[in-house]
Amino acid sequence: MRHTIQTYILTTLLAGLALSAQAQPHNRPIGRAAALEELKKMTVPEGLEVTLFASEPQVVNPANMDIDAKGRVWITEGANYRKWNNPPTRPEGDRIVILEDTDGDGAAETKVFYQGPDVNSALGICVLGNKVIVSCSPKIMVFTDANGDDKADGPPQILFNGIAGVQHDHGAHAFIFGPDGKLYFNFGNDGKQLKTADSSKFVVDKAGNEINTIGKPYRQGLVFRCNIDGSNVETLGWNFRNNYEVNVDSFGTVWQSDNDDDGNKAVRINFVMEFGNYGYTDEITGAGWKTKRTNMEKEIPQQHWHLNDPGVVPTLLITGQGSPTGLCVYEGKLLPVAFQNQVIHCDAGPRTVRAYPATRDGAGYKAEMKDLLTSSDSWYRPSDVCVAPDGSVYIADWHDAGVGGHNMADRELNKMTGRVYRVAPKGHKSSKPKLAMSTAAGAAEALHSPNLATRYLAWTALNTMQAKAEAELLKQWKGNDARQRARALHLLARINGSEAKYIGAALKDNDADIRITGLRIARERGLDVIPFVKQLVADDSAAVRRECAIALRHHTSSEVPKLWAQLAQKHDGKDRWYLEALGISADKNEAACFAAWQAAVGEKWNTAAGRDIIWRSRVPAAATMLAKIATDKATKEEEKARYIRALDFIPKCKEKDEALAAIALGLL
């Protein structure tokens, strides 16, 4: 611990020195020639090459990026960043620019789509056909280009408003299009709330909760899903610090990064198990991670996320020190196999873009790290990563001595820098995609694209065609690529009158990810999930059973407690992902679920799995059993604090008071 604290102090001092060093205007060479020279400092895996797509003065301080179906790169700039917004470095406002290689020389030309103070340092952009969603606290704005002249038609429509974190990196972040036809987005812990377009009231989500972070039940950073028009908002996860960008794969699995309190080596990657608490602050009190608590973890990275507390979803991977930014899921075939179907992520702190190859681990995942683009240039600060229609990867580089936060070194507009790079196999030439969305065959082909903007157009066209697209979608559904099959399934199950047919086929599939996708679609389509859960309750895959548990959350059927008890009996006493899925599932129905489990296991409750379920429960009956475990001579001394801590999460009741008294007597 002493060594960790010393490391933290040293890191903080060095960060202060770095900020101080930025106080003097930089005199680095700028422009394309300088950028090409610095390109020599970059490293990519064998067989790949990095090329310079754009540099200052074409683009400066690229804060966020998207790539449209034409392969064009869209950038939000941050010249008017933080205190350089008052007075603004660029008085006319920041820009949204379109970068396109029109002459095939590998270098981009620039168009300005929009410029104004309302997009100063916008931290998110999502291009969906002729609509452009821009995230810039306090607003989420939708620009339209109906005539296709690459200029915004006029002032934007406001989708959401009232988000805090204005000119703050922990505010509103980018939207992305999901395989279910919905939008996914998030904000960091300075975002605080989501309000209606006129900012008059809080948005109320599908769970019936006002979206604010006062702990009823949400805290800190949040991640959401909604319809294309902004309706039916769902809060998918909470209690992040600065969950900078969200993405979702073809199965509907949600991925994020999250930043720690700087200097604590606790930056993390999350598989977002829906409706979970992710532990940045104490779930009950809202206290920070440094506040002393029973059963506190020994190491800071674990303490930081309250990982010893019941009700905290596990972290997929802790990546150490850093400043995480943009993230994508690479579902292309152009990059080497190690990067295919994996999360690719920018971390501006250690100046790297890396993938996190993930493998199934019970009901969750485990992952490792693999670098894609690193540099020895101290100004390389990757801010976002996106996939082009041809499968190449583009990386935006904020390009600065620091990582944002509260400072930047390039404070004068004529000295500001910014880069966009392209990573692809050596010698690969980009080609402009040819799209034919008017036919089912053309749209189905476009649905195979690794580019989300292309898939949006394809999804929209195929969903509009309904049964006329069925034959083409069936070809994809009957293929061997699970992710392509999942994309087809999402649309087949939305053909009016065919929902049950295709969901039923998915639930019988040999691939666990397809079964999971089928169950998720059933939930989204509003079908009664009880028959489907009955079908899958004894599934061999813990991940499938995890989704069964989540599907039961807030369901009003009288059959839920018995089904929950069956799922609970499948817990192996080792899988924290599965245990937390059970806890999420029982929300608002916990007494009935716990009683059904007790009835099912009887006197055989005192097992590793049984102790886990009791530890995770918040009902009075669990308090009595926690006392028995904590005072049991067979319970190891070092484990007792775990069960005592669990009592903090049970609301005040007679059983809890009696349990605390019994433990106090038993420990004397």
Beta strands, then each sheet from edge to edge (+ up, - down):
strand 1: 42-43
strand 2: 48-55
strand 3: 62-67
strand 4: 73-77
strand 5: 94-100
strand 6: 109-116
strand 7: 124-128
strand 8: 131-136
strand 9: 139-144
strand 10: 157-160
strand 11: 176-177
strand 12: 183-187
strand 13: 221-226
strand 14: 234-240
strand 15: 246-248
strand 16: 254-258
strand 17: 267-272
strand 18: 276-277
strand 19: 317-320
strand 20: 324-330
strand 21: 342-347
strand 22: 352-355
strand 23: 358-361
strand 24: 364-367
strand 25: 370-375
strand 26: 382-387
strand 27: 393-397
strand 28: 419-425
sheet 1: 1+ 25- 22+ 21- 20+
sheet 2: 2+ 28- 27+ 26-
sheet 3: 3+ 4- 5+ 6-
sheet 4: 7+ 8- 9+ 10-
sheet 5: 11+ 12- 13+ 14- 18-
sheet 6: 15+ 16- 17+ 19-
sheet 7: 23+ 24-
end
